[in-house]
Amino acid sequence: AAPKLPKSSHRPKQELGQSPLEASWRCYLSDPNTIEKIFRSFRSGAASNAVVELGPGLGALTRLLAAEFPTMVAVEVDSRAVEALARDLPKLRVRHQDLLQLDHREMRQELGDRLSVVANLPYSITTEALLSLVRSPRAVRYALVMVQKEAAERIVAAEGSKDYGPLSVMLQLFTRPRQLYLVPATAFYPQPKVTSAMVELDFLAEEEMPEVDSAMLLEVVKECFRQRKRALRHSLKAYLQQRRLALPARWAKLRAERLKPGEFLELARQLQ
Ligand SMILES: C[S@@+](CC[C@H](N)C(=O)[O-])C[C@H]1O[C@@H](n2cnc3c(N)ncnc32)[C@H](O)[C@@H]1O
């Protein structure tokens, strides 16, 4: 039988879009076993009490998290969900804002430690949301994220594979990503049209964290992957010309899809 929402909940908005991606915006977790399983994964992985939940929705997972981590902060953009949370979990600290605008460094300061983040986000913003976590990688220590299965494959992909791209490079440079388990569509209400996966991001210790301007690194990596099969002297041509930079000879003939994450780091440092 299709899982039901608790009586007091509003029906998730359907009018937002029909595509599988947009429809995932308000697919709420409703299977108690799955909710418990995700909670246990987070509890055993979380590396600090500075807990932040991104996109709590109606609080399926939040209820369990708040009991264990009473100082946690939830960040939610949907005002109806924020109202529901204020009613059902009055002690919860909720920030009514767009998580893509979140300043993780400020949040780290506020909570007093590197953050442990948990998120089941709309799949349309997965890439942006994950890249925002590594914008200030020292602010975060651990993240457990629910993503579409295909995104999980991109996160853990190795060089040479068709799934390898900017998300793989950026996350593998600053974290140790691991795919934990799949979550079937039947665990949600309404059911999304895709299969989901839980991915754990274990951020490197501060002393292991690469020293680099991560915004500049991301720009270089994206530029390289725009033509993933072409030699870097071609794919980086416009980027280098605009900045009056020269590409050191050793990179000229290499191709993005074959470069290891550490090599992108070295390339960005040389251009920096
Ligand atoms: C797929 S639902 C999951 C809700 C809840 N975590 C659960 O598992 O039942 C995604 C949630 O993220 C929220 N959300 C979407 N975009 C957001 C954004 N840019 N900033 C903050 N929250 C967002 C949605 O309002 C929704 O509550």
The ligand as an ORCA input file, in Angstrom:
! r2SCAN-3c Opt
* xyz 0 1
  C      12.791     15.775     -1.231
  S      12.176     16.795      0.073
  C      12.738     15.920      1.496
  C      12.153     16.352      2.795
  C      12.604     15.585      4.043
  N      14.054     15.685      4.221
  C      12.216     14.135      3.965
  O      13.105     13.307      3.698
  O      11.054     13.825      4.141
  C      13.275     18.174     -0.103
  C      13.090     19.293      0.905
  O      14.066     20.306      0.621
  C      13.432     21.583      0.647
  N      14.190     22.472     -0.239
  C      14.173     22.478     -1.591
  N      15.010     23.407     -2.090
  C      15.572     24.006     -1.013
  C      16.514     25.066     -0.865
  N      17.030     25.664     -1.931
  N      16.861     25.449      0.371
  C      16.339     24.831      1.476
  N      15.439     23.817      1.392
  C      15.057     23.408      0.176
  C      12.024     21.309      0.163
  O      11.130     22.332      0.567
  C      11.736     19.977      0.831
  O      11.246     20.158      2.123
*
